[in-house]
Amino acid sequence: MMTPEIYIKRQLNASSVVFSEVLQALWSDCGAIVRYSVTGVEGIPSVILKRISVPEHISHPRGWDSKQATDRKIHSYQVEKNWYQNWALHCDTASCVVAECYGVLSTQDNEVYILLEDLDVAGFSKRHSQLNVFECVPCLHWLATFHARFIQEKPSKDWPQGLWEKGTYWHLSTRQSEWQSMSEGEFKNAALQITSKLDNARFQTLVHGDAKVANFCFSDDGSTVSAVDFQYVGKGVGVQDLAYFLGSCLSEQSLQQHLDYLLDLYFTALSGSIISLGESPDLAEAVAKEWCDLFPVAWADFHRFILGWSPSHKKNTLFSRKMALKGLRMSV
């Protein structure tokens, strides 16, 4: 039996590996994120192991525990494994930090180990549940740099290999039960048109797919961030991450007052990142124009999910409804 300690010791050629603490249980008893202390490896005093074991039946607190939900969760961990093995190395470590992956293992007990750099040791030890407007800035820069890195114009059908064909955890194709539970109305009727508007955008990229504030690790001074939890990374439009992120960390009042400023920050950073990668200013302008126009549509797409998943959720605000209605009108 390959215990976590044995795997880590062999993978890093360490002198010793000792359990330190459980940082977090995974959703619906699918495993845990654990820190281990390491000796005998220069520069690596500790590591993080994401230990995944999906049960045959997932128990969801809101009742969303169908076979499709279980299959989606199983696939999400396979996607995360593929992300760290084959895609994460393409990120620019200076401005789009992700944890270094030291190894991935599928065990004989149907568990998956993803062995990662300890971001606390790397200088990203701060976590937040809510942000003010200025604290959002490094996250917006991270998202813009990440999206610029993977820009594709009308990508091929087999792109991105090993990741979600359509990123985000709320995508309509993987959320049919939630769609069916929606009250009859224009958002339910237009759900396919909203998602089609995004799917058919000229410019696509990789979206993180779950870019909430809880999935960003902040440096001590708050100036830079690293992102974690890549279970729903896949093809999409950058503003899908942007809309979800802003809704995850800012109050309704902050969004009403500062949305234009935040959008300007993101699109300025996006254009600058595209150009810094050797692309033309004309391309950067075209991407920013298309995605800026699609921002309300992306908002409507997530709002559609909320209306089916949990219509009484705190994210179903007046601001969200107004923005989503604007996106709906643009889609039909």
C-alpha positions as CSV (number, residue, x, y, z in Angstrom):
1,M,0.0,0.0,0.0
2,M,1.4,3.4,-1.1
3,T,0.8,5.7,1.9
4,P,1.0,9.4,1.4
5,E,4.2,9.6,3.4
6,I,5.9,6.9,1.3
7,Y,4.8,8.5,-1.9
8,I,6.0,12.0,-0.9
9,K,9.4,10.6,0.4
10,R,10.0,8.7,-2.8
11,Q,8.8,11.5,-5.1
12,L,11.1,14.2,-3.4
13,N,13.9,11.8,-2.4
14,A,13.3,13.2,1.1
15,S,15.0,12.0,4.4
16,S,11.7,12.0,6.2
17,V,8.0,13.0,5.8
18,V,5.7,13.7,8.7
19,F,2.0,14.5,8.7
20,S,1.5,18.1,9.9
21,E,-2.2,19.1,9.6
22,V,-5.4,18.7,7.6
23,L,-6.0,22.1,6.0
24,Q,-9.4,21.4,4.4
25,A,-11.8,18.6,3.8
26,L,-12.8,18.3,0.1
27,W,-16.4,18.9,-0.9
28,S,-18.8,16.1,-0.1
29,D,-16.3,13.9,1.6
30,C,-14.1,13.5,-1.5
31,G,-10.8,13.6,0.4
32,A,-8.7,16.2,2.0
33,I,-5.9,18.8,1.5
34,V,-3.1,18.0,3.9
35,R,0.2,19.6,4.8
36,Y,3.3,17.4,5.5
37,S,6.6,18.4,6.9
38,V,9.7,17.4,4.9
39,T,13.3,17.1,5.7
40,G,16.3,16.4,3.5
41,V,15.1,18.4,0.5
42,E,16.7,21.8,0.0
43,G,14.2,24.6,-0.2
44,I,11.2,22.4,0.6
45,P,10.4,22.3,4.3
46,S,6.8,21.3,3.7
47,V,4.4,20.2,0.9
48,I,0.7,20.1,0.3
49,L,-1.0,16.8,-0.8
50,K,-4.5,16.9,-2.3
51,R,-5.7,13.4,-1.6
52,I,-8.8,12.6,-3.6
53,S,-11.2,9.7,-3.2
54,V,-14.7,10.2,-4.6
55,P,-17.4,8.0,-2.9
56,E,-19.9,6.1,-5.1
57,H,-22.6,8.5,-3.9
58,I,-22.1,12.2,-3.2
59,S,-24.3,13.7,-0.5
60,H,-25.0,17.3,-1.3
61,P,-26.4,19.7,1.3
62,R,-28.8,21.2,-1.2
63,G,-29.9,17.9,-2.6
64,W,-27.9,18.0,-5.8
65,D,-26.6,14.4,-5.6
66,S,-27.5,12.8,-8.9
67,K,-25.3,10.4,-10.8
68,Q,-24.5,13.3,-13.1
69,A,-23.3,15.3,-10.1
70,T,-21.0,12.4,-9.0
71,D,-19.7,11.9,-12.6
72,R,-19.1,15.7,-12.9
73,K,-17.1,15.6,-9.6
74,I,-15.0,12.6,-10.6
75,H,-14.2,14.2,-14.0
76,S,-13.3,17.5,-12.2
77,Y,-10.5,15.8,-10.3
78,Q,-9.2,14.2,-13.5
79,V,-9.2,17.6,-15.1
80,E,-7.2,19.1,-12.2
81,K,-4.7,16.2,-12.4
82,N,-4.3,16.9,-16.1
83,W,-4.0,20.7,-15.5
84,Y,-1.1,20.3,-13.1
85,Q,0.6,17.6,-15.2
86,N,0.3,19.2,-18.7
87,W,-0.8,22.8,-18.5
88,A,0.3,24.7,-15.4
89,L,3.9,24.9,-16.6
90,H,2.7,27.3,-19.3
91,C,1.9,30.0,-16.7
92,D,4.2,32.9,-16.2
93,T,5.4,32.4,-12.7
94,A,6.2,36.1,-12.2
95,S,2.7,37.5,-12.8
96,C,0.4,34.4,-13.0
97,V,1.6,32.3,-10.1
98,V,0.4,28.7,-9.6
99,A,1.7,26.1,-7.2
100,E,4.5,24.0,-8.6
101,C,3.4,20.3,-9.0
102,Y,5.9,17.8,-7.7
103,G,4.0,14.8,-8.9
104,V,0.6,13.0,-9.5
105,L,-0.3,9.5,-8.6
106,S,-3.3,7.3,-9.1
107,T,-3.2,4.6,-6.4
108,Q,-4.4,1.0,-6.5
109,D,-7.1,2.1,-4.0
110,N,-8.7,4.4,-6.5
111,E,-7.3,7.5,-4.8
112,V,-5.5,10.3,-6.6
113,Y,-2.6,12.2,-5.0
114,I,-1.7,15.6,-6.3
115,L,1.6,16.8,-4.6
116,L,2.0,20.5,-4.6
117,E,4.2,23.3,-3.5
118,D,3.2,24.8,-0.1
119,L,2.1,28.3,-1.1
120,D,2.4,29.6,2.5
121,V,6.1,28.8,2.3
122,A,6.3,30.5,-1.1
123,G,5.0,33.7,0.4
124,F,1.3,33.5,-0.2
125,S,0.0,32.8,3.3
126,K,-3.0,35.2,3.5
127,R,-6.6,34.2,2.7
128,H,-9.7,36.3,2.5
129,S,-13.5,35.7,2.3
130,Q,-14.3,39.2,1.1
131,L,-12.4,42.1,-0.4
132,N,-12.6,45.8,-0.8
133,V,-12.2,47.3,-4.2
134,F,-8.4,47.9,-4.0
135,E,-7.8,44.4,-2.6
136,C,-9.3,43.0,-5.9
137,V,-6.5,44.5,-8.0
138,P,-4.0,41.7,-7.8
139,C,-6.7,39.1,-8.5
140,L,-7.8,41.0,-11.6
141,H,-4.2,41.1,-12.8
142,W,-3.8,37.4,-12.2
143,L,-6.9,36.6,-14.2
144,A,-6.0,39.0,-17.0
145,T,-2.5,37.4,-17.3
146,F,-3.9,33.9,-17.1
147,H,-6.5,34.6,-19.8
148,A,-4.0,36.3,-22.1
149,R,-1.6,33.3,-21.8
150,F,-4.1,30.9,-23.4
151,I,-5.9,33.1,-26.0
152,Q,-7.2,31.2,-29.0
153,E,-9.1,32.5,-32.0
154,K,-11.7,30.0,-33.0
155,P,-9.9,27.0,-31.3
156,S,-10.1,23.5,-32.7
157,K,-12.7,21.1,-31.3
158,D,-10.1,19.0,-29.5
159,W,-8.7,22.1,-27.6
160,P,-8.0,22.1,-24.7
161,Q,-7.0,18.4,-24.4
162,G,-7.5,16.9,-21.0
163,L,-9.4,19.9,-19.6
164,W,-13.1,20.7,-19.7
165,E,-14.5,21.2,-23.2
166,K,-16.5,24.0,-21.6
167,G,-15.0,25.4,-18.4
168,T,-16.8,26.7,-15.2
169,Y,-18.6,24.6,-12.7
170,W,-22.0,26.1,-13.6
171,H,-22.0,25.3,-17.3
172,L,-25.4,24.5,-18.6
173,S,-24.4,21.2,-20.2
174,T,-23.4,19.8,-16.8
175,R,-26.2,21.4,-14.9
176,Q,-29.4,20.1,-16.5
177,S,-31.0,19.1,-13.2
178,E,-30.6,22.7,-11.9
179,W,-32.0,24.1,-15.2
180,Q,-35.0,21.8,-15.0
181,S,-35.7,23.0,-11.4
182,M,-35.9,26.6,-12.5
183,S,-39.2,28.4,-12.3
184,E,-40.7,29.0,-15.7
185,G,-39.6,32.3,-17.1
186,E,-37.4,34.1,-19.5
187,F,-34.1,33.0,-17.9
188,K,-35.1,29.4,-18.2
189,N,-36.3,29.8,-21.7
190,A,-33.1,31.7,-22.8
191,A,-30.6,29.5,-21.0
192,L,-29.4,27.8,-24.2
193,Q,-29.1,31.1,-26.1
194,I,-27.1,32.7,-23.2
195,T,-24.6,29.8,-23.2
196,S,-24.5,29.7,-27.0
197,K,-23.5,33.4,-27.1
198,L,-20.5,32.7,-24.9
199,D,-19.6,29.4,-26.6
200,N,-19.5,31.0,-30.0
201,A,-17.3,34.0,-29.1
202,R,-14.5,34.5,-31.6
203,F,-11.9,34.6,-28.9
204,Q,-11.7,31.8,-26.3
205,T,-9.2,31.0,-23.6
206,L,-8.8,28.9,-20.6
207,V,-11.0,30.0,-17.7
208,H,-10.2,29.0,-14.1
209,G,-13.8,28.0,-13.7
210,D,-14.1,28.6,-10.0
211,A,-12.3,32.0,-9.5
212,K,-13.9,32.9,-6.2
213,V,-11.9,34.9,-3.6
214,A,-11.4,31.7,-1.5
215,N,-9.4,30.2,-4.3
216,F,-6.8,33.0,-4.2
217,C,-3.8,33.0,-1.9
218,F,-2.4,36.5,-1.1
219,S,1.1,37.6,-0.4
220,D,1.7,39.1,3.1
221,D,1.5,42.7,1.7
222,G,-1.5,41.8,-0.5
223,S,0.2,42.9,-3.7
224,T,0.3,39.5,-5.5
225,V,-1.7,36.4,-5.5
226,S,-1.6,32.7,-6.5
227,A,-4.6,30.7,-7.5
228,V,-5.6,27.2,-6.5
229,D,-8.3,24.6,-7.2
230,F,-8.3,24.0,-10.9
231,Q,-11.1,21.4,-11.1
232,Y,-13.2,23.3,-13.6
233,V,-10.5,24.8,-15.8
234,G,-11.4,24.6,-19.5
235,K,-12.4,26.6,-22.6
236,G,-14.4,29.7,-22.1
237,V,-14.4,33.5,-22.3
238,G,-12.3,35.4,-19.8
239,V,-15.2,37.5,-18.5
240,Q,-16.9,34.3,-17.1
241,D,-14.2,34.2,-14.5
242,L,-14.3,38.0,-14.1
243,A,-18.1,38.1,-13.4
244,Y,-17.9,35.2,-11.0
245,F,-15.0,36.6,-9.1
246,L,-16.4,40.1,-8.7
247,G,-19.7,38.6,-7.5
248,S,-17.9,36.4,-5.0
249,C,-16.0,39.1,-3.1
250,L,-17.7,42.5,-3.4
251,S,-20.9,43.8,-1.9
252,E,-23.8,44.9,-4.0
253,Q,-23.0,48.5,-3.1
254,S,-19.4,48.2,-4.1
255,L,-20.3,46.7,-7.5
256,Q,-22.8,49.5,-8.2
257,Q,-20.2,52.1,-7.4
258,H,-17.0,50.7,-8.8
259,L,-17.8,48.2,-11.5
260,D,-16.6,50.4,-14.4
261,Y,-13.3,51.1,-12.6
262,L,-12.8,47.3,-12.0
263,L,-13.6,46.5,-15.6
264,D,-11.1,49.1,-16.8
265,L,-8.4,47.6,-14.6
266,Y,-9.0,44.1,-15.9
267,F,-9.2,45.0,-19.6
268,T,-6.1,47.3,-19.4
269,A,-4.2,44.4,-17.8
270,L,-5.5,41.9,-20.3
271,S,-4.5,44.1,-23.3
272,G,-1.1,44.7,-21.8
273,S,-0.5,41.0,-21.2
274,I,-1.6,40.1,-24.7
275,I,0.8,42.6,-26.2
276,S,3.6,41.5,-23.9
277,L,3.3,38.0,-25.3
278,G,4.1,39.3,-28.7
279,E,0.6,39.7,-30.1
280,S,-0.5,42.9,-32.0
281,P,-2.3,45.8,-30.4
282,D,-5.1,45.2,-32.9
283,L,-5.6,41.7,-31.5
284,A,-5.6,42.9,-28.0
285,E,-8.1,45.6,-28.8
286,A,-10.4,43.0,-30.6
287,V,-10.3,40.6,-27.6
288,A,-11.0,43.4,-25.1
289,K,-13.9,44.7,-27.2
290,E,-15.6,41.3,-27.7
291,W,-15.2,40.3,-24.0
292,C,-16.3,43.6,-22.6
293,D,-19.5,43.3,-24.7
294,L,-20.0,39.8,-23.3
295,F,-19.5,40.7,-19.7
296,P,-23.3,41.1,-19.0
297,V,-23.9,37.8,-20.9
298,A,-21.4,36.0,-18.6
299,W,-23.1,37.5,-15.6
300,A,-26.5,36.2,-16.9
301,D,-25.0,32.8,-17.4
302,F,-24.1,32.5,-13.7
303,H,-27.3,34.1,-12.6
304,R,-29.2,31.5,-14.6
305,F,-27.4,28.8,-12.6
306,I,-28.2,30.5,-9.2
307,L,-31.9,30.6,-10.2
308,G,-32.0,26.9,-10.5
309,W,-29.4,25.8,-7.9
310,S,-30.5,28.1,-5.0
311,P,-32.9,31.0,-6.0
312,S,-32.9,32.3,-2.4
313,H,-29.0,32.6,-2.4
314,K,-27.5,35.9,-1.2
315,K,-26.0,36.4,-4.7
316,N,-29.5,36.8,-6.2
317,T,-29.4,40.6,-5.6
318,L,-31.1,43.5,-7.3
319,F,-27.7,44.4,-9.0
320,S,-27.3,40.8,-10.2
321,R,-30.8,40.7,-11.6
322,K,-30.3,43.9,-13.5
323,M,-27.0,42.9,-14.9
324,A,-28.3,39.4,-15.8
325,L,-31.3,40.9,-17.5
326,K,-29.1,43.1,-19.6
327,G,-27.1,40.0,-20.7
328,L,-30.2,38.1,-21.4
329,R,-31.5,40.9,-23.7
330,M,-28.1,40.7,-25.6
331,S,-28.5,37.0,-26.1
332,V,-32.0,36.6,-27.6
